Amino acid sequence: MIRHVVLFTWTEDATAEQKAAVATELRKLPAAIPQLRAYTVGPDAGITPGNHDFAVVADCDSVDDFLAYRDHPQHQAVIAEHIKPILASRAAVQLSL
């Protein structure tokens, strides 16, 4: 199993509406991408100062399934249309479980 973890920090001028749209659009992906076994997205809980603003955790059965998710046109559209316009920084890792 592959676990994909992504952390985003938004630009200072990112609006609440833009941030909400990221979550809304990402939450549509499990219905469109059957290779996703588990999928969690959401904003930081605000407990520890200095954290990233938003996280995505995606579990896939195999590397090929992860690649199918990574390269899926709907996923790529969310990145291009909703994430990149408000992205200040990104960190990601894929873990083999």
C-alpha positions as CSV (number, residue, x, y, z in Angstrom):
1,M,0.0,0.0,0.0
2,I,1.1,3.5,-0.8
3,R,0.2,6.5,1.4
4,H,0.5,9.9,-0.2
5,V,0.7,12.9,2.2
6,V,0.6,16.5,1.0
7,L,0.7,19.6,3.0
8,F,-0.2,23.0,1.6
9,T,0.4,26.6,2.8
10,W,-1.8,29.2,1.1
11,T,-0.8,32.6,0.0
12,E,-1.8,35.5,2.3
13,D,-4.3,36.8,-0.2
14,A,-6.1,33.4,-0.6
15,T,-9.8,34.0,0.1
16,A,-12.0,31.8,2.3
17,E,-14.0,30.9,-0.8
18,Q,-10.9,29.7,-2.7
19,K,-9.8,27.6,0.3
20,A,-13.2,26.1,0.6
21,A,-13.3,25.3,-3.1
22,V,-10.0,23.3,-2.8
23,A,-11.6,21.1,-0.1
24,T,-14.9,20.8,-2.1
25,E,-13.2,19.8,-5.3
26,L,-10.7,17.4,-3.7
27,R,-13.5,15.6,-1.9
28,K,-15.1,14.8,-5.3
29,L,-12.1,12.7,-6.3
30,P,-12.8,9.4,-4.6
31,A,-16.0,9.1,-6.6
32,A,-14.0,9.7,-9.8
33,I,-10.9,7.7,-9.1
34,P,-11.5,4.1,-8.0
35,Q,-7.8,3.6,-7.2
36,L,-8.3,5.6,-4.0
37,R,-8.8,3.3,-1.1
38,A,-8.9,6.0,1.6
39,Y,-8.9,9.7,1.2
40,T,-8.9,12.5,3.8
41,V,-8.6,16.2,3.1
42,G,-9.0,19.2,5.3
43,P,-7.6,22.4,6.9
44,D,-5.2,22.4,9.8
45,A,-7.0,22.3,13.1
46,G,-5.1,25.3,14.3
47,I,-3.6,23.6,17.4
48,T,0.1,24.3,16.8
49,P,1.3,27.6,15.3
50,G,3.4,27.4,12.2
51,N,1.7,24.3,10.7
52,H,0.8,24.1,7.1
53,D,-2.7,25.2,6.2
54,F,-4.2,22.1,4.6
55,A,-3.5,18.4,4.3
56,V,-4.3,15.6,1.9
57,V,-3.8,11.9,2.8
58,A,-4.5,9.4,0.1
59,D,-4.1,5.6,0.3
60,C,-3.7,3.4,-2.8
61,D,-3.1,-0.3,-3.1
62,S,-0.1,0.0,-5.3
63,V,2.4,2.3,-7.0
64,D,0.4,1.9,-10.2
65,D,-2.8,2.9,-8.4
66,F,-1.1,6.0,-6.9
67,L,0.2,7.0,-10.4
68,A,-3.4,6.6,-11.7
69,Y,-4.6,9.0,-9.0
70,R,-1.6,11.4,-9.4
71,D,-2.1,11.7,-13.2
72,H,-5.9,11.5,-13.3
73,P,-7.3,14.5,-15.4
74,Q,-9.8,15.5,-12.7
75,H,-7.1,15.5,-10.0
76,Q,-4.8,17.5,-12.3
77,A,-7.6,20.0,-13.0
78,V,-8.2,20.6,-9.2
79,I,-4.5,21.3,-8.9
80,A,-4.3,23.7,-11.9
81,E,-7.6,25.5,-11.2
82,H,-7.9,25.6,-7.5
83,I,-4.7,24.8,-5.7
84,K,-1.9,26.5,-7.7
85,P,-3.6,29.9,-7.8
86,I,-3.4,30.2,-4.0
87,L,-0.4,28.0,-3.3
88,A,2.6,29.5,-1.3
89,S,4.3,26.2,-0.5
90,R,3.8,22.4,-0.8
91,A,5.4,19.4,0.9
92,A,4.7,15.8,-0.1
93,V,5.8,12.3,0.6
94,Q,4.8,8.8,-0.5
95,L,5.2,6.1,2.1
96,S,5.2,2.3,1.4
97,L,3.0,0.7,4.1
